């Protein structure tokens, strides 16, 4: 496996390696957007370095970390051990989205900093970090159509198919209740808080 190195991001010490996405502006947007209650059951999808899940553990949540990239799950574990997190507070799974979980599993909160660029570069593990398919939202749509959670936090790029994303959010019966954005050059990165409208999605236990 890759050798992890320790960096500091937004005041947190985390582990990354050459095969794992390094946190950036999109991560900062989610950190600013997240609302977590004590005891929340949280899913950190595409965990990468593990910084988002580690942040919500500090807020009192119990977290399931999932990433398709084995080097990312290794970095997540490294981050949690580095910060002496109680193993009872988390599970780490190397998996393609929710394919390894029971279909009836539900969460209070689901977090996903997905691959959101309109690329299909899967010849290396790091490529999975940014390859969102031809329209930039294919991976995100797969996730939204399978997750059950009261609240969902996601980010996406203005380079992706925003109109179809909005249609899908409405279709799965969620509403946008909060948002953040930052513009870097010709690209705007947006973060959304989605809240379920129906009781089926709201069952987070």
Secondary structure as GFF3:
##gff-version 3
##sequence-region A 1 205
A	DSSP	beta_strand	5	9	.	.	.	ID=ss1
A	DSSP	beta_strand	12	16	.	.	.	ID=ss2
A	DSSP	alpha_helix	25	33	.	.	.	ID=ss3
A	DSSP	beta_strand	41	45	.	.	.	ID=ss4
A	DSSP	alpha_helix	51	58	.	.	.	ID=ss5
A	DSSP	beta_strand	62	67	.	.	.	ID=ss6
A	DSSP	alpha_helix	70	82	.	.	.	ID=ss7
A	DSSP	three_ten_helix	87	89	.	.	.	ID=ss8
A	DSSP	beta_strand	90	94	.	.	.	ID=ss9
A	DSSP	beta_strand	107	112	.	.	.	ID=ss10
A	DSSP	three_ten_helix	125	129	.	.	.	ID=ss11
A	DSSP	alpha_helix	138	144	.	.	.	ID=ss12
A	DSSP	beta_strand	149	157	.	.	.	ID=ss13
A	DSSP	alpha_helix	162	171	.	.	.	ID=ss14
A	DSSP	beta_strand	174	184	.	.	.	ID=ss15
A	DSSP	beta_strand	187	196	.	.	.	ID=ss16
A	DSSP	alpha_helix	199	202	.	.	.	ID=ss17
###
